[in-house]
Every structure is written in structure tokens, then in C-alpha cells.
Amino acid sequence: MYNPDLNLDRLVLSFEPVTLAQLSAKAGMLSRIDNKYVVRRDSLHRAIPDLGRYFDVLDIDHKRAFTYDTRYFDDAQRSAYYEHHQGLRKGFKVRIRRYVDAGLCFLEVKVKGKRGMTVKHRKEQDAHSIETLSDDAYHFARSTYTGHYGKPFEYDLKRVLDIRYRRITLVAKDGGERMTIDTDLQFWAAEKFFSAGTDVFIVETKSRLGRGYADKCLRQVNARPTKRCSKYCVGMAVMGEVSRYNRFLPTMKKLGLVGDSGVFADRIIQIAA
């Protein structure tokens, strides 16, 4: 019998469940067009009944909201961040993601394809060896980047930011479309911690053309795609790891991470000397 876990699980209590294997078979979506939205809790609640008619929810051991831990790597110049900030067409992200509840861990390399499509390459990773990139992991990142863009990968990558959040994953009943709902964002960088809270959600739709049913449902509750909604870039800005972040200010304001006087630095907690 399904055992709801806090309010986030109850949000999709009425949805039909799918297993991880079923979800991957129906909509792996490693190559897709993504749309991201920042949605307040009341708006998301209004969209849920309509979404439930067309989407199933990932269910693992009677849980529907899962913890994701992600470690991002960049060089001293913050090249991955600034290339994204500048809107360069040949940007990249390198991260290790732990799917905590599923007991899975992957090295993931994201690059850009044609027409703004996101292409994600990944390989299994030892969850106990993620403080730095191993030689094998670095080789995978380098060969993926060079093979995709046809130019050398000249970045000395180090750990720069950790992000934890809770995620619900929906998959269209007829396949070909996915949707993720994230909240409770927490950031760690340079021995500092920041929590974004649970009253706002980052919702991401993933479809072949970027015009899926989830996008229609969100428009019906007056949600519009939010450009430059990278969790990595927002986190780097909030934690003071970069000096320029004007392109991400609209997203940070929607998330409640910045006020009229700037980033809420007083909410950052120093966790070590």
C-alpha cells in the first residue's frame, strides 16, 4: 500500500505509478528540448489535476519524491559557468549525480546540440569516490566534449558546488515526454550552506520539440518558461562563487533568492571555519 512521504509525495498521490525501468523504456530523453519554469506552490496545485490525466509518476518502494545529490566541477576560471552566462553555443557541464533513494550514481556530461537541444552523456560512477574526478571520469568528460564539438577539452576541473533537492518525476502515459518537479534546493560551496525553502518549485519539461502537454498545462496556470534557470549557475551566484550573474537575476528573484538590495547573504550559513 502506498505510504505518502510528507506533502511533496501527497502532491501526486492520485497519479498512476511507474517503475524506473518502465520510465526509462517509455522516455529516456537523453536528447531533448528542455523548458524550465519557476512555479509557486498554489499554481502547481492548480495544474496537478490536469497533469494527472496524461502523466504517470515514478514510484520506487512506495516513494514518489526522491533526494538528488549533485556535485558540479569547474575550473578556477569558472569556465563552465561563464560560458553558460555568456550564452555560448558550445557550453558544457560536468557533474556527479547521486540518486540517493534508488542507490544509483552517474557521472554526467551535458553538451549542446542543434536548435538548443540538450544532449546528456553519462556513465556509472562509484558513489564513494566523488570528491574529485578520477582519471577515468576526466577522460570520459574530455572525450565526450571533444567528440561532440571537435575541439580540445582544456579545463582543469575541481569540485565547486554541491546541490541537494527533492524531485518528483512524471512520464507521459503514451511516452515521449517527461516532467520533473524540484523543490527544497540546498547549496554547499566553500564551507557555506544556503537553503531556498519549499514554497517554490523548478519545473522542467522534456520533449522532442519543446511543446509538450506539460507545457500546455503550465501555461493554463499562467506559468511561462524561465530562461537561464540553471541550478548550477544560480547556486554559484547565490554562494558568491562568481562575480557576474546579471543574466540569472530574474530567475533568482522568482526563486526568492535575491531581494531589492541583492542576494540574501545573511541567509548563508558558515558550516566550518
Order of alpha helices (4+ residues) and beta strands (2+ residues): alpha-beta-alpha-beta-alpha-beta-beta-alpha-beta-beta-beta-alpha-beta-beta-beta-beta-alpha-alpha-alpha-beta-beta-beta
